[in-house]
Amino acid sequence: MKRVIVFLMLALGLIVSVAPVAADDAITVTTSQFTCNFNKNMLFQVETQSRAEISKVELVMQFDGLPSPFRADAKFDVGNKIQATYDWNLQQKYLPTGVAGQFWWEIEDRAGNKKTSDKKTFRVEDSRFKWQTLAEPRFALYWYGGGADFGKAIFARAIQAMDALQKDTGVVVERQLQIFLYDKRADFLGAMEPNVNDWVGGRAYSDYGITLIHVGATDLAYGLVATPHELTHLIIHRKLGDIGTVGFPRWVDEGLAMYYEFVPPALEPEYETLLKRAIQNDTLLPLRTLSGNFATDARQASLSYAQSFSVVDFIYRRYGKEKIAQLLAEFRQSGASDDIFRKVLGVDTEGLEAAWRQDIGAKPRVIPTRSGAPTPFPTFGLSTDATSTPAPRVASAATPVPAPTTAPRASSNPISQLCGGAFSLIAVGIFAPILYRRARRI
C-alpha cells in the first residue's frame, strides 16, 4: 500500500512539474510609469518580459467619474523583453488640468499567457504654477494669483453656496468637484485646448467635475460671484446627467446658479435695476424665449439673467423648496418641460409666467392668438458650434463621454460649458463689467 501511495505522489509531482505556468506567473512587469507634460502629452510606459515573445500590450485608463474605460494599443518592438509606450497627445485629445484616474496594462504573449498589471494613478497637472489649495470632500479650490485670504474668502463663499443648495434641493455631491482660478489671461488661455477663441473667460467640464476660470488676484469680488455660480452649474448638471440636461430650460439653469451666488439669495444692484426698468417699461422677455439660448445683445442678455433669478426666486417663495427638488428629479428622467411644470407646479410655461408677472407687479403678457399649426415662440440664435458668435457671458457645449474604446475628449466647441461655458469679452458699454461677471450654461 505504501508503494502505491509513493507512486501516486511521484506521478502527481511529475504532472505538476510539466503543467503550464499560470499566465500571471509567465509574464512579469518590471516598471510601469506615467509622465505628464502639461498641454503637450501624457506618456505611459511599461517594461515587461516573458519566456515567449510578447505579442500585445494594451493600456487601459479609467477616468474618475466616467463609466467606461479607455483602451489603446501600446507601441513596442516584439520580443521576450520589451518596453511599450502610449503617447497621449493633449493637443489632439485635450484634457483639462485636474483630470485623474487609474491606469493599468493588459499584456499577452504568443504562448497565450496573459498578465494584468497593478493599477496606478494618473493626473493631469498644470505644473507651470505653484497652486494653493483648499479642499473638503465635496469641493477643491486651486489658485495661485492671490494670497491665502483671497482663496479662503472664495472657498468659504463656495461652501456656503453648496450647503444652501444641498439643504434646499437635497442634491448630494458624491464626488469632489474642482475649480481652478487663473490669475493672468495668458495663463488661462495657455491651459485651454488649441485654437480656443481669445474671448473665452472660463470653461467647465461637467463630466469631470472641473471648471477653469480667469479670476485675477485683484478681482476678489468677481471670484466671490463666479465660483459659487459655476459650482452650482457643476452640481446641478451632475444631478441631471446627460439625458436631463438636454431639455433643461436655460432660465432654470441660470436662475439657480444666480440664486446661490449669495446666501441669503440676492440680485446684484445692476441686475435689480435692469429688472425694475423692464417691469416699468413692459419690456420683460417671454419666459419661453428664455428656455433656449440667451440673447447676444448685452442689455438683453443681462435682462435674461435677471429674469431667470427672479422666476426661480418666485418658485421658491410661491411653491416651496421641495418643488425645485421635484423639478430636478423630473428633468433627470427627461421629458417635455411643459409636462414637467404641469406635473410639479400645476401650470405650463405660460401659466408660470403669468403668475410670476402678477407677483412682481408686471403687466400681463398678451399672447397672440394662434391659428392652424402652433407657432413656436422665438428663441435667440446663439449657437454653440465652433463658428458661432460669442455670447456676452459664458457658453456651454457637450461634455466628454468616452466610449469604451475611444479617448475622452473635450468638446470641439470653443464656448464649452462655463456657466456652463465661456465668458465673452465682447460686451460693450456699461454692461461689459456686468456680463463678464458670470459664466453661462446651456
LINPE-V735777 format. One record per residue. N is the residue number from 1. RES is the residue in three letters. NEAR is the number of other C-alpha atoms within 12 Angstrom. Layout:
n=N res=RES near=NEAR
n=N res=RES near=NEAR
This chain:
n=1 res=MET near=7
n=2 res=LYS near=8
n=3 res=ARG near=9
n=4 res=VAL near=10
n=5 res=ILE near=11
n=6 res=VAL near=12
n=7 res=PHE near=13
n=8 res=LEU near=14
n=9 res=MET near=14
n=10 res=LEU near=14
n=11 res=ALA near=14
n=12 res=LEU near=14
n=13 res=GLY near=13
n=14 res=LEU near=12
n=15 res=ILE near=13
n=16 res=VAL near=13
n=17 res=SER near=11
n=18 res=VAL near=11
n=19 res=ALA near=11
n=20 res=PRO near=15
n=21 res=VAL near=19
n=22 res=ALA near=16
n=23 res=ALA near=24
n=24 res=ASP near=23
n=25 res=ASP near=17
n=26 res=ALA near=27
n=27 res=ILE near=36
n=28 res=THR near=32
n=29 res=VAL near=33
n=30 res=THR near=19
n=31 res=THR near=22
n=32 res=SER near=29
n=33 res=GLN near=28
n=34 res=PHE near=29
n=35 res=THR near=23
n=36 res=CYS near=28
n=37 res=ASN near=23
n=38 res=PHE near=29
n=39 res=ASN near=28
n=40 res=LYS near=28
n=41 res=ASN near=25
n=42 res=MET near=32
n=43 res=LEU near=27
n=44 res=PHE near=37
n=45 res=GLN near=32
n=46 res=VAL near=36
n=47 res=GLU near=29
n=48 res=THR near=39
n=49 res=GLN near=32
n=50 res=SER near=32
n=51 res=ARG near=24
n=52 res=ALA near=26
n=53 res=GLU near=26
n=54 res=ILE near=36
n=55 res=SER near=32
n=56 res=LYS near=36
n=57 res=VAL near=40
n=58 res=GLU near=31
n=59 res=LEU near=38
n=60 res=VAL near=33
n=61 res=MET near=39
n=62 res=GLN near=32
n=63 res=PHE near=35
n=64 res=ASP near=30
n=65 res=GLY near=27
n=66 res=LEU near=30
n=67 res=PRO near=18
n=68 res=SER near=21
n=69 res=PRO near=25
n=70 res=PHE near=29
n=71 res=ARG near=26
n=72 res=ALA near=27
n=73 res=ASP near=26
n=74 res=ALA near=30
n=75 res=LYS near=24
n=76 res=PHE near=25
n=77 res=ASP near=18
n=78 res=VAL near=22
n=79 res=GLY near=22
n=80 res=ASN near=26
n=81 res=LYS near=24
n=82 res=ILE near=31
n=83 res=GLN near=27
n=84 res=ALA near=35
n=85 res=THR near=29
n=86 res=TYR near=30
n=87 res=ASP near=26
n=88 res=TRP near=34
n=89 res=ASN near=22
n=90 res=LEU near=28
n=91 res=GLN near=24
n=92 res=GLN near=22
n=93 res=LYS near=25
n=94 res=TYR near=30
n=95 res=LEU near=44
n=96 res=PRO near=45
n=97 res=THR near=43
n=98 res=GLY near=33
n=99 res=VAL near=40
n=100 res=ALA near=30
n=101 res=GLY near=25
n=102 res=GLN near=27
n=103 res=PHE near=34
n=104 res=TRP near=35
n=105 res=TRP near=40
n=106 res=GLU near=34
n=107 res=ILE near=41
n=108 res=GLU near=33
n=109 res=ASP near=29
n=110 res=ARG near=21
n=111 res=ALA near=21
n=112 res=GLY near=22
n=113 res=ASN near=27
n=114 res=LYS near=31
n=115 res=LYS near=28
n=116 res=THR near=28
n=117 res=SER near=30
n=118 res=ASP near=22
n=119 res=LYS near=20
n=120 res=LYS near=25
n=121 res=THR near=22
n=122 res=PHE near=27
n=123 res=ARG near=30
n=124 res=VAL near=32
n=125 res=GLU near=27
n=126 res=ASP near=31
n=127 res=SER near=20
n=128 res=ARG near=16
n=129 res=PHE near=22
n=130 res=LYS near=16
n=131 res=TRP near=26
n=132 res=GLN near=24
n=133 res=THR near=26
n=134 res=LEU near=28
n=135 res=ALA near=23
n=136 res=GLU near=18
n=137 res=PRO near=16
n=138 res=ARG near=26
n=139 res=PHE near=36
n=140 res=ALA near=32
n=141 res=LEU near=40
n=142 res=TYR near=39
n=143 res=TRP near=40
n=144 res=TYR near=30
n=145 res=GLY near=30
n=146 res=GLY near=27
n=147 res=GLY near=21
n=148 res=ALA near=19
n=149 res=ASP near=18
n=150 res=PHE near=31
n=151 res=GLY near=38
n=152 res=LYS near=24
n=153 res=ALA near=24
n=154 res=ILE near=42
n=155 res=PHE near=37
n=156 res=ALA near=28
n=157 res=ARG near=33
n=158 res=ALA near=40
n=159 res=ILE near=34
n=160 res=GLN near=27
n=161 res=ALA near=36
n=162 res=MET near=41
n=163 res=ASP near=27
n=164 res=ALA near=27
n=165 res=LEU near=38
n=166 res=GLN near=25
n=167 res=LYS near=18
n=168 res=ASP near=25
n=169 res=THR near=28
n=170 res=GLY near=23
n=171 res=VAL near=29
n=172 res=VAL near=25
n=173 res=VAL near=28
n=174 res=GLU near=16
n=175 res=ARG near=23
n=176 res=GLN near=29
n=177 res=LEU near=45
n=178 res=GLN near=41
n=179 res=ILE near=49
n=180 res=PHE near=48
n=181 res=LEU near=46
n=182 res=TYR near=40
n=183 res=ASP near=34
n=184 res=LYS near=23
n=185 res=ARG near=25
n=186 res=ALA near=17
n=187 res=ASP near=27
n=188 res=PHE near=37
n=189 res=LEU near=28
n=190 res=GLY near=30
n=191 res=ALA near=40
n=192 res=MET near=44
n=193 res=GLU near=33
n=194 res=PRO near=24
n=195 res=ASN near=19
n=196 res=VAL near=28
n=197 res=ASN near=31
n=198 res=ASP near=25
n=199 res=TRP near=30
n=200 res=VAL near=45
n=201 res=GLY near=52
n=202 res=GLY near=53
n=203 res=ARG near=58
n=204 res=ALA near=57
n=205 res=TYR near=51
n=206 res=SER near=48
n=207 res=ASP near=42
n=208 res=TYR near=39
n=209 res=GLY near=45
n=210 res=ILE near=48
n=211 res=THR near=52
n=212 res=LEU near=53
n=213 res=ILE near=51
n=214 res=HIS near=48
n=215 res=VAL near=41
n=216 res=GLY near=30
n=217 res=ALA near=25
n=218 res=THR near=18
n=219 res=ASP near=24
n=220 res=LEU near=28
n=221 res=ALA near=25
n=222 res=TYR near=31
n=223 res=GLY near=43
n=224 res=LEU near=36
n=225 res=VAL near=40
n=226 res=ALA near=51
n=227 res=THR near=54
n=228 res=PRO near=47
n=229 res=HIS near=49
n=230 res=GLU near=56
n=231 res=LEU near=58
n=232 res=THR near=53
n=233 res=HIS near=52
n=234 res=LEU near=51
n=235 res=ILE near=47
n=236 res=ILE near=46
n=237 res=HIS near=47
n=238 res=ARG near=34
n=239 res=LYS near=35
n=240 res=LEU near=30
n=241 res=GLY near=30
n=242 res=ASP near=24
n=243 res=ILE near=22
n=244 res=GLY near=27
n=245 res=THR near=38
n=246 res=VAL near=27
n=247 res=GLY near=30
n=248 res=PHE near=39
n=249 res=PRO near=36
n=250 res=ARG near=40
n=251 res=TRP near=40
n=252 res=VAL near=45
n=253 res=ASP near=48
n=254 res=GLU near=52
n=255 res=GLY near=43
n=256 res=LEU near=52
n=257 res=ALA near=49
n=258 res=MET near=47
n=259 res=TYR near=40
n=260 res=TYR near=42
n=261 res=GLU near=41
n=262 res=PHE near=32
n=263 res=VAL near=25
n=264 res=PRO near=17
n=265 res=PRO near=27
n=266 res=ALA near=23
n=267 res=LEU near=33
n=268 res=GLU near=26
n=269 res=PRO near=13
n=270 res=GLU near=23
n=271 res=TYR near=30
n=272 res=GLU near=23
n=273 res=THR near=19
n=274 res=LEU near=32
n=275 res=LEU near=35
n=276 res=LYS near=24
n=277 res=ARG near=20
n=278 res=ALA near=27
n=279 res=ILE near=27
n=280 res=GLN near=16
n=281 res=ASN near=14
n=282 res=ASP near=20
n=283 res=THR near=22
n=284 res=LEU near=39
n=285 res=LEU near=36
n=286 res=PRO near=36
n=287 res=LEU near=41
n=288 res=ARG near=33
n=289 res=THR near=28
n=290 res=LEU near=40
n=291 res=SER near=37
n=292 res=GLY near=32
n=293 res=ASN near=39
n=294 res=PHE near=45
n=295 res=ALA near=34
n=296 res=THR near=30
n=297 res=ASP near=27
n=298 res=ALA near=29
n=299 res=ARG near=34
n=300 res=GLN near=31
n=301 res=ALA near=40
n=302 res=SER near=46
n=303 res=LEU near=40
n=304 res=SER near=46
n=305 res=TYR near=50
n=306 res=ALA near=44
n=307 res=GLN near=47
n=308 res=SER near=42
n=309 res=PHE near=38
n=310 res=SER near=40
n=311 res=VAL near=42
n=312 res=VAL near=38
n=313 res=ASP near=33
n=314 res=PHE near=31
n=315 res=ILE near=33
n=316 res=TYR near=27
n=317 res=ARG near=18
n=318 res=ARG near=21
n=319 res=TYR near=24
n=320 res=GLY near=19
n=321 res=LYS near=26
n=322 res=GLU near=23
n=323 res=LYS near=28
n=324 res=ILE near=36
n=325 res=ALA near=29
n=326 res=GLN near=27
n=327 res=LEU near=42
n=328 res=LEU near=38
n=329 res=ALA near=29
n=330 res=GLU near=30
n=331 res=PHE near=34
n=332 res=ARG near=27
n=333 res=GLN near=22
n=334 res=SER near=23
n=335 res=GLY near=23
n=336 res=ALA near=24
n=337 res=SER near=34
n=338 res=ASP near=28
n=339 res=ASP near=19
n=340 res=ILE near=29
n=341 res=PHE near=31
n=342 res=ARG near=21
n=343 res=LYS near=20
n=344 res=VAL near=27
n=345 res=LEU near=30
n=346 res=GLY near=19
n=347 res=VAL near=21
n=348 res=ASP near=21
n=349 res=THR near=31
n=350 res=GLU near=26
n=351 res=GLY near=22
n=352 res=LEU near=30
n=353 res=GLU near=38
n=354 res=ALA near=26
n=355 res=ALA near=27
n=356 res=TRP near=34
n=357 res=ARG near=31
n=358 res=GLN near=18
n=359 res=ASP near=20
n=360 res=ILE near=24
n=361 res=GLY near=20
n=362 res=ALA near=25
n=363 res=LYS near=20
n=364 res=PRO near=22
n=365 res=ARG near=24
n=366 res=VAL near=14
n=367 res=ILE near=16
n=368 res=PRO near=10
n=369 res=THR near=9
n=370 res=ARG near=10
n=371 res=SER near=7
n=372 res=GLY near=6
n=373 res=ALA near=7
n=374 res=PRO near=9
n=375 res=THR near=12
n=376 res=PRO near=14
n=377 res=PHE near=19
n=378 res=PRO near=17
n=379 res=THR near=23
n=380 res=PHE near=25
n=381 res=GLY near=19
n=382 res=LEU near=29
n=383 res=SER near=25
n=384 res=THR near=32
n=385 res=ASP near=20
n=386 res=ALA near=21
n=387 res=THR near=15
n=388 res=SER near=19
n=389 res=THR near=28
n=390 res=PRO near=39
n=391 res=ALA near=50
n=392 res=PRO near=44
n=393 res=ARG near=53
n=394 res=VAL near=52
n=395 res=ALA near=50
n=396 res=SER near=51
n=397 res=ALA near=37
n=398 res=ALA near=36
n=399 res=THR near=40
n=400 res=PRO near=34
n=401 res=VAL near=27
n=402 res=PRO near=26
n=403 res=ALA near=18
n=404 res=PRO near=18
n=405 res=THR near=18
n=406 res=THR near=19
n=407 res=ALA near=28
n=408 res=PRO near=36
n=409 res=ARG near=31
n=410 res=ALA near=37
n=411 res=SER near=35
n=412 res=SER near=28
n=413 res=ASN near=35
n=414 res=PRO near=42
n=415 res=ILE near=49
n=416 res=SER near=47
n=417 res=GLN near=47
n=418 res=LEU near=51
n=419 res=CYS near=56
n=420 res=GLY near=51
n=421 res=GLY near=46
n=422 res=ALA near=49
n=423 res=PHE near=45
n=424 res=SER near=42
n=425 res=LEU near=33
n=426 res=ILE near=27
n=427 res=ALA near=29
n=428 res=VAL near=19
n=429 res=GLY near=15
n=430 res=ILE near=14
n=431 res=PHE near=25
n=432 res=ALA near=24
n=433 res=PRO near=25
n=434 res=ILE near=36
n=435 res=LEU near=42
n=436 res=TYR near=40
n=437 res=ARG near=44
n=438 res=ARG near=52
n=439 res=ALA near=55
n=440 res=ARG near=55
n=441 res=ARG near=54
n=442 res=ILE near=44
